[in-house]
């Protein structure tokens, strides 16, 4: 699955030093690992899922501004 939202997430993670590979818009194991590493650093639940309950509040703290990333689940569900 390739997605502009995933590309945006990867660019964000790369800018913060969590994503070390080429940005390609695919929510794969490397992207999930980067999300989990971000969650670990900011003391969020380590689930590798980008959601409004855990990830967006962490993004707010990192950026200091309202920045929302919406990402589709790799399985294709609407979460």
C-alpha positions in Angstrom: 0.0 0.0 0.0 1.4 3.4 -1.0 -0.2 6.5 0.5 0.5 10.2 0.7 -0.3 10.2 4.4 2.2 7.5 5.0 4.8 9.5 3.0 4.1 12.5 5.2 4.4 10.3 8.4 7.7 9.0 7.1 9.0 12.5 6.3 8.0 13.6 9.8 9.8 10.6 11.4 12.9 11.1 9.2 13.0 14.8 10.2 12.9 13.7 13.9 15.6 11.1 13.3 13.5 8.0 13.7 13.2 6.9 10.1 16.6 6.1 8.5 15.6 4.7 5.1 14.2 6.2 1.9 10.7 7.7 2.2 8.4 5.6 -0.1 4.9 6.0 1.3 4.6 2.3 2.2 3.6 1.5 5.8 6.0 -1.5 6.2 8.0 -3.0 9.1 10.6 -0.2 9.0 7.9 2.4 9.3 6.2 0.5 12.1 9.5 0.2 13.9 10.1 3.9 13.5 6.7 4.6 14.9 7.4 2.3 17.9 10.7 4.0 18.5 9.0 7.3 18.5 6.3 6.0 20.9 9.1 4.6 23.2 10.9 7.9 23.3 7.7 9.9 24.2 6.4 7.2 26.6 3.4 6.2 24.5 1.9 2.7 24.3 4.3 0.6 22.1 1.9 -0.6 19.5 3.3 0.7 16.2 -0.1 2.2 15.4 -0.5 5.9 14.4 -3.8 7.0 16.1 -5.3 10.0 17.7 -5.2 8.5 21.2 -1.4 8.1 21.4 0.5 9.3 18.4 -1.1 12.7 17.7 -0.6 14.0 21.3 3.1 12.9 21.0 3.3 14.9 17.7 1.9 17.9 19.4 4.6 17.8 22.0 7.4 17.3 19.5 6.3 20.1 17.1 4.7 22.5 19.5 1.9 23.1 17.0 -1.2 21.4 15.7 0.0 18.8 13.3 -2.2 15.8 12.5 -1.1 12.8 10.5 -3.8 10.4 9.3 -2.5 7.0 8.3 -4.4 4.0 7.0 -3.8 0.7 8.7 -1.5 -1.6 6.6 -4.3 -4.3 6.6 -6.6 -1.8 4.8 -9.1 -1.2 7.5 -10.3 2.3 8.2 -8.5 2.7 11.5 
